[in-house]
Amino acid sequence: MSNELIINSTPTEVVTALVSDKKLVEIMRERNDSQFSVGDIYLGKVSKIAGSLNAAFINVGYEKDAFLHYYDLGPQFASLNNYTQGAISGKSKVSSLMYFKTLADIPKNGKIQEQLQQGQNVLVQIAKEPISTKGPRITSQITFPGRFLVLIPFAEKIAVSQKIRTPEERERLRKLLDNIKPKGFGLIVRTVAEEKSVEEISADLDSLVKKWEECFNNLKGAHAPKKVLGEMGRTSVAIRDTVNASFSNIAVDDEVLYEEIKEYVHTIAPEKENIVKLYKGSAPIFDHYGIDRQIKASFGRTVGLSSGAYLIIEHTEALHVIDVNSGTRIKSKNDQETNALDVNLEAAAEIARQLRLRDIGGIIVVDFIDMYNAENRAKLFKLFKDMMKPDKAKHHILPPSKFGLIQITRERVRPQTVIDTMEKCPTCGGTGEVEPSFLITDKIENTLRFIVTGQNEKNVTLLLNPFIYAYINKGLFSSIKRKWISKYKNGLKIKEQASLHLLEYKILNKRGEEITLK
């Protein structure tokens, strides 16, 4: 299996596409002005105690208060709270927990009002980003995830990933960390730590302890609400959590981001540094790697399968429903049961991809084609579970019901990725009235004249649909393209972009931002 990361940077956001065997499986968007990302640590203030919910609402600076349930306080909340108040007041002088007196764990089934009071400062971490009308979901079980380890303050235990199965390796990692673990901290050993050297693991631990020190320093004299420590951007998180030996390429189209990523990859996996490449092609990076085409094909209400079958994906207020249809596959000469099994197995693989790609969370119900053979139903259930294994979001899959439905719950930590794949009519723009199509070049030239001559914009880029681009390129020495470049100069560039519909065009300034005329 070959994996790639394709990264498109724009002035407003960074979009990262994870491609497995040339097929898009995950897409992550990180806005440059984004706040309240999963993993960010905040000093919040208790706004309201909801005893009936055994929870509290915490002001972290978002328009809606964040939700903190008693079970999300964590066993060591009393110690964390004591430490936080000491750091804010300045009574605690050092970040080290070596001399800090750890308090007893709070009761497992206690009441929220026993631990929190209105107006109290509390250190929390974002567990789920704001979704729809809800504020962030937060926790006081603070963790610092790294490449090989997860650092947990006030917990002394060392836990090793269950996916590391060799007893000798598990014991080696435990002994190693017993010797280097700072007092007052617990650790979770991640799967990628298997067979790693002492130096690599020690360096990762040191970087996590420095984050804790930074958190302590930012708490001094802090007033809630305040962000105390930000998690890395989603691009860096994706690289930290996904890059392994199976990755063959990380392509990025921004030079500054390229240098940052290359330096980060050198830090976490020096042997993979050479796979980071700066894309300098004339076409947009997502066009060059076929990402835009896959997005258009994957995010509609109907998703086609290679056999002629298709999925219909619907979203309701309470859940997602996915219907599997055989489509033209019913023309196969096989019997109905065999056809149903073939379509269902193909659909299971695509549904697993769609859940990751769209980041669908909550309750999902899949209506597969009915099968009467119990062995075939078991085969479908096993394959579906196998296809879902690469999904890092927590999920649970129930066996097919007597109605042939498979129910899934999938962790929702971010808003679902929604991309509108429908386009306006290329000739009427949605009005129902058609402009004379032969006037499109006049319209584009009038806009160019106003921007380049009237507003004196320099180094602008005109983006056109490939058909229009080919039309203005017609003629060796007398093409419209040559005339425009000669006439308007000022560093004018003209490029094609496949994602634009037929008569759509865009003009970008020298910073790559679209120039809009009102």
C-alpha positions in Angstrom: 0.0 0.0 0.0 1.4 3.4 -1.0 0.2 6.5 0.9 0.6 10.2 0.0 -0.2 13.6 1.5 -1.1 16.3 -0.9 -1.2 19.8 0.8 -2.8 22.8 -0.8 -2.1 26.2 0.9 -4.3 29.2 0.2 -4.4 32.6 2.0 -7.4 31.5 4.1 -6.8 27.8 4.8 -4.6 24.7 4.4 -6.3 21.7 2.9 -4.6 18.3 3.4 -5.6 15.3 1.3 -4.6 11.7 2.3 -4.4 9.5 -0.7 -4.0 5.7 -0.4 -3.1 3.7 -3.5 -4.1 6.8 -5.6 -7.5 6.9 -3.9 -8.6 9.9 -1.7 -9.5 8.6 1.8 -9.3 11.6 4.0 -9.4 15.4 3.7 -8.6 17.8 6.4 -9.2 21.6 6.4 -7.4 24.0 8.7 -8.5 27.6 8.5 -5.7 30.1 9.2 -8.0 31.9 11.7 -9.3 28.6 13.3 -9.8 28.5 17.1 -10.9 25.7 19.5 -9.2 22.8 17.8 -9.1 19.4 19.4 -6.1 19.3 21.8 -6.0 23.0 22.6 -5.6 23.8 26.3 -7.6 26.7 27.9 -7.9 28.3 31.2 -11.7 28.6 31.6 -14.1 29.9 34.1 -17.1 28.1 35.5 -20.3 29.9 34.2 -22.9 27.5 35.5 -23.3 24.3 37.5 -25.9 21.9 36.0 -26.5 19.5 38.9 -29.2 17.6 37.1 -26.7 16.8 34.3 -23.8 16.3 36.7 -21.9 18.8 34.5 -20.8 22.4 34.3 -20.7 25.0 31.6 -17.3 26.6 31.2 -16.5 29.9 29.5 -13.4 29.4 27.3 -14.0 32.4 25.1 -16.4 30.8 22.6 -19.9 32.3 21.9 -21.4 29.2 23.6 -20.1 27.9 26.8 -18.1 24.6 26.7 -19.6 21.5 28.3 -17.7 19.6 31.0 -19.2 16.4 32.5 -18.2 15.0 35.8 -16.7 11.9 34.2 -14.5 14.2 32.1 -12.9 15.8 35.2 -10.5 12.8 35.5 -9.5 11.0 38.6 -6.6 13.4 39.3 -8.7 16.6 39.0 -8.1 17.6 42.6 -4.3 17.6 42.0 -4.7 19.4 38.6 -6.9 22.1 40.2 -4.5 22.6 43.1 -1.6 22.9 40.7 -3.5 25.3 38.4 -4.4 27.7 41.3 -0.8 27.7 42.5 0.5 28.4 39.0 -1.9 31.3 38.5 -1.2 32.9 41.9 2.5 32.4 41.6 2.8 30.2 44.7 4.2 27.4 42.5 7.6 28.5 41.2 8.6 25.5 39.0 6.7 23.3 36.6 8.2 20.1 37.8 5.9 17.7 39.6 8.8 16.1 41.5 8.0 18.0 44.7 4.3 18.5 44.1 2.1 16.8 46.6 -0.4 14.7 44.7 -3.9 14.7 46.2 -6.2 11.6 46.4 -8.3 10.7 43.4 -11.8 12.2 43.3 -14.7 9.8 43.7 -15.6 7.8 40.6 -19.4 8.6 41.0 -19.3 11.9 42.7 -21.2 15.1 42.1 -19.9 18.0 40.0 -20.8 20.6 42.7 -18.4 18.9 45.1 -15.5 19.8 42.8 -16.5 23.0 41.0 -18.0 26.3 42.0 -19.4 29.1 39.9 -16.6 31.6 39.0 -13.8 29.1 39.6 -10.9 28.9 37.2 -10.3 25.5 35.7 -7.7 24.1 33.2 -9.4 22.2 30.4 -8.6 20.7 27.0 -10.8 20.7 23.9 -12.1 17.1 23.3 -14.7 18.0 20.5 -14.8 21.2 18.4 -17.9 23.3 18.3 -20.5 21.5 16.1 -23.7 23.1 14.8 -25.3 25.0 17.7 -23.2 23.3 20.4 -20.2 24.8 22.1 -16.9 22.8 22.5 -16.9 19.5 24.5 -14.0 19.7 27.0 -12.1 17.5 29.5 -9.8 18.1 32.5 -7.9 14.9 31.8 -5.0 16.9 30.2 -2.8 14.9 27.8 0.1 15.8 25.5 0.3 13.5 22.5 3.7 13.1 20.7 5.1 10.9 18.0 5.8 7.9 20.2 4.3 8.8 23.6 1.4 10.5 25.2 2.3 12.4 28.4 -0.3 12.5 31.2 0.4 14.8 34.2 -0.4 13.5 37.8 -0.7 9.9 36.6 2.2 7.5 37.4 1.2 4.6 35.3 2.9 3.4 32.0 0.5 1.8 29.5 1.7 0.2 26.3 -0.4 0.0 23.1 -2.2 -3.3 22.8 -1.1 -3.4 19.1 2.5 -4.0 20.3 2.1 -7.8 20.7 5.6 -9.0 21.3 6.1 -9.6 25.1 9.8 -8.9 24.9 9.2 -5.5 23.1 6.5 -4.5 25.6 8.8 -5.3 28.5 11.7 -3.4 26.8 9.6 -0.3 26.4 8.3 -0.5 30.0 11.8 -0.8 31.5 13.1 2.0 29.3 10.4 4.4 30.3 10.7 3.4 34.0 14.2 4.7 33.9 13.6 8.1 32.1 10.0 9.0 33.1 9.9 12.2 35.2 8.2 11.8 38.6 4.5 12.8 38.6 3.8 11.9 35.0 2.1 8.9 33.4 2.8 7.7 29.9 1.0 5.9 27.1 3.3 4.2 24.6 2.0 4.5 21.0 2.2 1.7 18.5 4.8 3.5 16.4 7.3 3.3 19.3 7.8 -0.3 18.5 11.5 -1.0 17.8 12.5 2.6 18.3 15.8 3.5 19.9 16.3 5.0 23.4 17.4 8.3 21.8 14.3 8.7 19.7 11.9 7.9 22.5 13.8 10.1 25.0 13.8 13.0 22.5 10.0 12.7 22.2 9.5 12.6 25.9 11.7 15.7 26.4 9.6 17.7 23.8 6.4 16.7 25.7 7.8 17.8 29.0 8.7 21.1 27.5 5.1 21.6 26.4 4.1 21.1 30.0 6.6 23.7 31.1 5.2 26.1 28.5 1.7 25.5 29.8 2.9 26.3 33.3 4.6 29.5 32.3 1.5 30.7 30.4 -0.7 30.1 33.5 1.3 32.6 35.5 -1.0 35.5 36.3 -3.5 34.4 33.6 -7.1 35.6 33.5 -9.8 33.3 32.2 -10.8 32.7 29.4 -7.4 32.3 27.8 -5.8 29.8 25.5 -2.8 28.4 27.4 -1.4 26.1 24.8 -2.4 25.4 21.2 -2.2 21.9 19.6 -0.2 21.7 16.4 -2.1 22.5 13.2 -4.0 19.7 11.6 -1.4 19.4 8.9 1.4 18.7 11.4 -0.9 16.4 13.4 -1.7 14.5 10.3 2.0 14.1 9.6 2.8 13.1 13.2 0.0 10.5 13.4 0.0 9.1 9.9 3.5 9.3 8.3 5.1 5.8 8.4 7.1 3.5 6.1 4.2 3.2 3.7 4.4 6.9 2.7 6.0 7.6 -0.6 5.2 11.3 -1.1 4.3 14.5 0.7 3.7 17.3 -1.8 3.0 20.9 -0.8 2.5 24.0 -3.0 3.7 26.7 -0.5 7.4 27.3 0.0 7.1 28.5 3.7 4.9 25.5 4.6 7.2 23.2 2.7 10.2 24.3 4.8 8.2 23.9 8.0 7.0 20.4 7.1 10.4 19.3 6.0 12.0 20.5 9.3 9.2 18.8 11.2 9.6 15.5 9.3 13.3 15.7 9.8 12.6 15.9 13.6 10.2 13.0 13.9 11.5 10.7 11.1 14.8 11.8 9.5 14.8 8.9 7.1 11.6 10.2 5.5 12.7 13.7 4.9 13.4 13.2 1.2 9.7 12.4 0.5 8.7 16.0 1.2 8.6 17.8 -2.2 7.7 21.4 -3.2 5.2 21.4 -6.0 6.0 24.1 -8.6 3.7 23.1 -11.5 1.6 25.6 -13.4 -1.7 23.8 -12.7 -3.2 23.9 -9.1 -1.8 21.0 -7.0 -5.2 19.4 -6.5 -5.8 19.4 -10.3 -2.3 17.9 -10.9 -2.8 15.0 -8.5 -6.5 14.5 -9.5 -7.8 15.4 -6.0 -10.5 17.9 -7.3 -11.9 15.3 -9.6 -12.1 12.7 -6.8 -13.8 15.3 -4.5 -16.4 16.1 -7.1 -17.1 12.3 -7.5 -17.1 11.5 -3.8 -19.1 14.2 -2.0 -22.5 14.1 -3.8 -25.7 12.6 -2.5 -25.2 9.7 -4.9 -21.8 7.9 -5.1 -21.2 5.5 -7.9 -19.2 2.2 -7.6 -17.1 0.8 -10.4 -19.5 -2.2 -10.9 -22.4 0.0 -11.7 -23.9 -0.1 -8.2 -24.3 3.1 -6.2 -24.8 4.5 -2.7 -27.3 7.1 -1.6 -26.1 9.1 1.4 -28.7 11.1 3.4 -28.3 13.1 6.6 -31.1 13.7 9.0 -31.1 15.6 12.3 -30.6 12.3 14.3 -28.5 10.1 12.1 -27.0 9.3 8.7 -28.6 6.8 6.4 -26.7 5.0 3.6 -28.7 3.0 1.1 -26.9 0.4 -1.2 -28.4 0.0 -4.7 -27.4 -2.6 -7.2 -28.0 -0.3 -10.2 -26.8 -1.8 -13.5 -25.1 -4.7 -11.6 -28.4 -6.6 -11.7 -27.6 -7.5 -15.3 -25.0 -9.9 -14.1 -25.6 -13.5 -15.0 -25.0 -14.7 -11.4 -27.9 -15.6 -9.2 -29.4 -13.0 -6.9 -27.7 -14.0 -3.7 -24.2 -13.9 -5.4 -25.0 -10.6 -7.0 -26.1 -9.2 -3.6 -23.0 -10.4 -1.9 -20.7 -8.9 -4.6 -22.4 -5.5 -4.5 -22.5 -5.5 -0.7 -18.7 -6.3 -0.4 -17.9 -3.5 -2.8 -20.2 -1.1 -1.1 -18.7 -1.9 2.4 -15.2 -0.8 1.2 -16.6 2.4 -0.2 -18.7 3.2 2.8 -15.7 2.8 5.1 -13.9 5.3 2.9 -16.8 7.7 2.8 -17.1 7.8 6.6 -13.4 8.9 6.9 -13.6 11.2 3.9 -16.7 13.1 5.1 -15.8 12.6 8.8 -19.3 11.4 9.4 -20.0 11.0 13.1 -22.9 9.9 15.4 -25.3 7.2 14.4 -25.0 5.7 10.9 -27.5 3.1 9.5 -26.5 1.2 6.3 -29.2 -0.6 4.4 -27.3 -3.3 2.5 -29.0 -5.5 -0.2 -30.9 -8.3 1.5 -29.0 -11.6 1.7 -30.6 -14.9 3.0 -27.4 -16.9 3.5 -26.1 -16.5 7.1 -22.6 -17.3 5.9 -22.7 -14.4 3.4 -24.0 -12.0 6.1 -21.0 -13.0 8.3 -18.6 -12.5 5.4 -20.0 -9.0 4.9 -19.7 -8.1 8.6 -16.1 -9.3 8.8 -15.0 -7.4 5.7 -16.7 -4.2 6.9 -14.9 -4.4 10.2 -11.6 -5.0 8.4 -12.3 -2.0 6.1 -13.0 0.2 9.2 -9.7 -0.7 11.0 -7.6 2.1 9.5 -10.2 4.7 10.8 -8.6 6.4 13.8 -12.0 7.7 15.0 -13.5 5.5 17.7 -16.3 3.4 16.3 -18.5 0.5 17.0 -20.2 -1.8 14.4 -23.2 -4.0 15.2 -23.9 -7.2 13.2 -26.6 -7.1 10.5 -30.1 -7.0 11.9 -32.9 -9.3 10.7 -33.8 -6.5 8.3 -30.3 -6.5 6.8 -29.3 -3.2 8.5 -25.9 -2.5 9.9 -25.7 0.1 12.6 -22.5 2.1 13.4 -21.6 4.6 16.0 -18.6 6.8 15.1 -16.9 9.4 17.2 -17.6 12.9 16.2 -14.9 15.4 17.3 -15.1 17.9 14.4 -17.9 19.3 12.2 -18.6 17.0 9.3 -16.8 17.8 6.0 -19.4 19.0 3.6 -18.4 20.0 0.0 -21.1 21.2 -2.4 -20.4 19.3 -5.6 -23.4 20.8 -7.5 -22.6 23.6 -10.0 -24.7 26.4 -11.3 -25.7 26.1 -14.9 -22.6 27.3 -16.9 -24.7 29.3 -19.3 -27.5 30.9 -17.1 -25.7 31.1 -13.7 -28.9 29.8 -12.1 -31.2 32.6 -13.5 -32.8 30.6 -16.2 -31.7 33.2 -18.8 -28.8 32.7 -21.1 -26.1 35.4 -22.0 -24.7 35.3 -25.5 -21.9 32.8 -25.1 -19.7 34.4 -27.8 -19.4 37.5 -25.6 -17.5 35.6 -22.8 -14.1 36.8 -24.1 -15.4 40.4 -24.2 -16.7 40.0 -20.6 -13.3 38.6 -19.4 -11.4 41.4 -21.2 -13.5 44.1 -19.7 -12.9 42.7 -16.2 -9.1 42.5 -16.9 -9.0 46.0 -18.2 -10.7 47.4 -15.1 -8.4 45.5 -12.7 -5.1 45.9 -14.5 -5.5 49.4 -16.0 -8.2 50.9 -13.8 -7.0 49.6 -10.4 -3.3 49.2 -11.4 -3.1 45.7 -10.0 0.2 44.0 -10.9 1.1 40.3 -11.2 -2.5 39.1 -11.6 -3.4 35.6 -12.6 -6.4 34.8 -14.8 -7.8 31.3 -14.3 -10.0 29.8 -17.0 -11.9 26.6 -17.7 -9.7 24.4 -20.0 -12.2 24.7 -22.9 -12.1 28.5 -22.8 -8.3 28.4 -22.2 -7.9 26.3 -25.4 -10.1 28.7 -27.3 -8.1 31.8 -26.4 -4.9 29.9 -27.2 -6.1 29.2 -30.8 -3.7 30.7 -33.4 0.1 30.6 -33.2 0.8 34.3 -33.3 -2.6 35.9 -33.3 -4.2 34.1 -30.3 -6.4 36.1 -27.8 -4.0 35.0 -25.0 -1.0 36.7 -26.7 -3.0 39.9 -27.4 -4.1 40.1 -23.7 -0.6 39.5 -22.3 0.8 42.0 -24.7 -1.9 44.6 -24.1 -2.2 44.5 -20.3 1.3 43.4 -19.3 2.0 44.2 -15.6 3.0 40.5 -15.1 -0.4 39.1 -16.3 -0.5 35.2 -16.2 -3.2 33.1 -17.8 -3.7 29.5 -16.6 -6.3 26.8 -16.9 -8.1 25.2 -13.9 -10.2 22.1 -14.4 -12.4 22.8 -11.4 -14.0 25.9 -12.9 -17.2 25.4 -14.8 -17.4 26.3 -18.5 -18.0 30.0 -18.4 -16.5 30.7 -15.0 -13.3 32.6 -14.5 -11.3 33.9 -11.6 -8.7 36.7 -11.3 -6.1 36.4 -8.4 -3.8 39.1 -7.1 -0.1 38.5 -6.4 -0.9 37.0 -3.0 -3.1 34.4 -4.6 -6.4 35.9 -3.3 -9.4 36.2 -5.6 -10.2 39.7 -6.7 -14.0 40.1 -6.5 -15.9 43.0 -8.1 -19.1 44.2 -6.6 
